[in-house]
Amino acid sequence: MYLLYASLVLLSLSDGLPPSCPGRCSCDALHVVQCYRLTEVPSSLPPTTKRLYISHSKMKHLQLPDLTRMVALEEFVLLASGTETVENDTFNTLSTLKTLELWKNQLRRVPTGLPASLEVLNLSDNSICVLRGSDFARLKKLKVLELKNNLLSSLAPSMLSSLVSLQSLVLDGNNVESMAGPLALPHLKRLSMENNRLRLIPGSFFVSLQSLQFLSFSGNFLTKIPVNLPKSLLSLKMERNQLKVVRFRDLKHLENLSHLYLSGNSLSSIDGAQFLANLTTLELSQNQLQMLPLRLPARLQKLDCSNNLIQRVTVQDFQDLRDLKHLFLDNNIVSLFEAGALQRCLQLSNLALEQNLLLSIPLRLPGTLARLDLKGNAIQDIAERELKDLKQLQVLNLRNNRISALDFKVLEGLPRLRHLYLDGNPWNCTCSLLRASEVLKARGTDVRGGQCAAPAERQGESWMSSKKIMWQCEHHLPLAEKSREPKRRAKPEDHSSARLPMDDDDYDYEID
């Protein structure tokens, strides 16, 4: 009967008759059908359909007759449709099906009789609590298995042993407390078990995972980094666990590791990361570091030590980091920043120092900086010598400091400045600020803030755009300066932040 139906479908194709499209569905020439707000799978779906997407519907039960006629189906997605059960062998006859996604439903178990042709299976956001070996027995070609946000409490390697081609396994957001080993998946490249309840990973777990490149155990209760990690690892995520110490000597065999994420733990110091010679990204935010890591790998490009207890930044901390591009030290208690501490960082483009205790802008910062964040410190003055070498600087954030004056000569040393954030400072709007505003306007710099705190009669006005301030200060400018004032300045653009909240941190910018 099935072969007869398939023959009739092929016959209709050869006749060139355009198939009809059911209501609440859209069909295109590429044999893709998308349907919304259905109560059942339409019986009039074009039999040539290769990709079928059904979402936000009310389909509690999926039955065998719903899909038997779909002989060309390669991809089926049933999303957010309240599906609770799938009849046995509903997908069994779909010999061309490669992708099956049944996520955001209410399934309690893996559907039975899945076709051997499957390469991608996504059952995330359901209520599956147990895996059975028979669930995946035929899936020798499966490459991607996603079971995020279900109710799984354990992972038995035998349940997955038939998945000999599996490359990606995602089990985030379950209740897995323990795992046995080894996990015999020789082609697995990505394993993610974020936000479970893991406390211990057995030493034998990784014995057969010699192709693993991306591993994440973030959001668990682990007190140490697992041992016997495979040499093939490129990225390791251990964020939001209970790590107090990291023994980098135990990780030195990870010659290919380039990304290491350790944020949100209880680390008080880091020493020995130089054993990871090819590390380019190290994230250590939200720990208890009181000083910067010692002996970092020379190839490091991104270092995030934000939200710690760091007090000092010295020349010694960064003497070997010539490839460093992004440095995040925000939300610490840095009060001492040695002059020239970052001068050997010859590629540094992004420096975040907001929410610290700095009284002045650090001296001799690298001339490669494109963005400098100094919001929320206690800076009172901006000296020309502090910024004179920053010819590439495009974004400067000085919000919420104690700055009252700005010398136009400082701005002349920043030829590429495109975004300047000044709100939250007690600006003393004397006529000397007018010259700074002229420089900024001539360049087309986007300026946020600059409201006057003094004198009293100018409080709340913006020294960037107030016509009253400009008129009152006009006669104070020497004639030579007046002659330089562009007749091009006829209707200055309003750069005030009156339309923006004073504490707006969600500013957008682009860096060339």
Rosetta blueprint (number, residue, H / E / L):
1 M L
2 Y H
3 L H
4 L H
5 Y H
6 A H
7 S H
8 L H
9 V H
10 L H
11 L H
12 S H
13 L H
14 S H
15 D L
16 G L
17 L L
18 P L
19 P L
20 S L
21 C L
22 P L
23 G L
24 R L
25 C E
26 S E
27 C E
28 D L
29 A L
30 L L
31 H L
32 V E
33 V E
34 Q E
35 C E
36 Y E
37 R L
38 L L
39 T L
40 E L
41 V L
42 P L
43 S L
44 S L
45 L L
46 P L
47 P L
48 T L
49 T L
50 K L
51 R E
52 L E
53 Y E
54 I E
55 S E
56 H L
57 S L
58 K L
59 M L
60 K L
61 H E
62 L E
63 Q L
64 L H
65 P H
66 D H
67 L L
68 T L
69 R L
70 M L
71 V L
72 A L
73 L L
74 E L
75 E E
76 F E
77 V E
78 L E
79 L E
80 A L
81 S L
82 G L
83 T L
84 E L
85 T E
86 V E
87 E L
88 N L
89 D L
90 T L
91 F L
92 N L
93 T L
94 L L
95 S L
96 T L
97 L L
98 K L
99 T E
100 L E
101 E E
102 L L
103 W L
104 K L
105 N L
106 Q L
107 L L
108 R L
109 R L
110 V L
111 P L
112 T L
113 G L
114 L L
115 P L
116 A L
117 S L
118 L L
119 E L
120 V E
121 L E
122 N E
123 L L
124 S L
125 D L
126 N L
127 S L
128 I L
129 C L
130 V L
131 L L
132 R L
133 G H
134 S H
135 D H
136 F H
137 A L
138 R L
139 L L
140 K L
141 K L
142 L L
143 K L
144 V E
145 L E
146 E E
147 L L
148 K L
149 N L
150 N L
151 L L
152 L L
153 S L
154 S E
155 L E
156 A L
157 P H
158 S H
159 M H
160 L H
161 S L
162 S L
163 L L
164 V L
165 S L
166 L L
167 Q L
168 S E
169 L E
170 V E
171 L L
172 D L
173 G L
174 N L
175 N L
176 V L
177 E L
178 S E
179 M E
180 A L
181 G L
182 P L
183 L L
184 A L
185 L L
186 P L
187 H L
188 L L
189 K L
190 R E
191 L E
192 S E
193 M L
194 E L
195 N L
196 N L
197 R L
198 L L
199 R L
200 L L
201 I L
202 P L
203 G L
204 S L
205 F L
206 F L
207 V L
208 S L
209 L L
210 Q L
211 S L
212 L L
213 Q L
214 F E
215 L E
216 S E
217 F L
218 S L
219 G L
220 N L
221 F L
222 L L
223 T L
224 K L
225 I L
226 P L
227 V L
228 N L
229 L L
230 P L
231 K L
232 S L
233 L L
234 L L
235 S E
236 L E
237 K E
238 M L
239 E L
240 R L
241 N L
242 Q L
243 L L
244 K L
245 V L
246 V L
247 R L
248 F H
249 R H
250 D H
251 L H
252 K L
253 H L
254 L L
255 E L
256 N L
257 L L
258 S L
259 H E
260 L E
261 Y E
262 L L
263 S L
264 G L
265 N L
266 S L
267 L L
268 S L
269 S L
270 I L
271 D E
272 G L
273 A H
274 Q H
275 F H
276 L L
277 A L
278 N L
279 L L
280 T L
281 T E
282 L E
283 E E
284 L L
285 S L
286 Q L
287 N L
288 Q L
289 L L
290 Q L
291 M L
292 L L
293 P L
294 L E
295 R L
296 L L
297 P L
298 A L
299 R L
300 L L
301 Q L
302 K E
303 L E
304 D E
305 C L
306 S L
307 N L
308 N L
309 L L
310 I L
311 Q L
312 R E
313 V E
314 T L
315 V H
316 Q H
317 D H
318 F H
319 Q L
320 D L
321 L L
322 R L
323 D L
324 L L
325 K L
326 H E
327 L E
328 F E
329 L L
330 D L
331 N L
332 N L
333 I L
334 V L
335 S L
336 L E
337 F E
338 E L
339 A L
340 G L
341 A L
342 L L
343 Q L
344 R L
345 C L
346 L L
347 Q L
348 L L
349 S L
350 N E
351 L E
352 A E
353 L L
354 E L
355 Q L
356 N L
357 L L
358 L L
359 L L
360 S L
361 I L
362 P L
363 L L
364 R L
365 L L
366 P L
367 G L
368 T L
369 L L
370 A L
371 R E
372 L E
373 D E
374 L L
375 K L
376 G L
377 N L
378 A L
379 I L
380 Q L
381 D L
382 I L
383 A L
384 E H
385 R H
386 E H
387 L H
388 K L
389 D L
390 L L
391 K L
392 Q L
393 L L
394 Q L
395 V E
396 L E
397 N E
398 L L
399 R L
400 N L
401 N L
402 R L
403 I L
404 S L
405 A L
406 L L
407 D L
408 F H
409 K H
410 V H
411 L H
412 E H
413 G L
414 L L
415 P L
416 R L
417 L L
418 R L
419 H E
420 L E
421 Y E
422 L L
423 D L
424 G L
425 N L
426 P L
427 W E
428 N E
429 C L
430 T L
431 C L
432 S H
433 L H
434 L H
435 R H
436 A H
437 S H
438 E H
439 V H
440 L H
441 K H
442 A H
443 R H
444 G L
445 T L
446 D E
447 V E
448 R E
449 G L
450 G L
451 Q E
452 C E
453 A E
454 A E
455 P L
456 A H
457 E H
458 R H
459 Q L
460 G L
461 E L
462 S E
463 W L
464 M L
465 S L
466 S L
467 K H
468 K H
469 I H
470 M H
471 W H
472 Q H
473 C H
474 E H
475 H H
476 H H
477 L L
478 P L
479 L H
480 A H
481 E H
482 K H
483 S H
484 R H
485 E L
486 P L
487 K H
488 R H
489 R H
490 A L
491 K L
492 P L
493 E L
494 D L
495 H L
496 S L
497 S L
498 A L
499 R L
500 L L
501 P L
502 M L
503 D L
504 D L
505 D L
506 D L
507 Y L
508 D L
509 Y L
510 E L
511 I L
512 D L
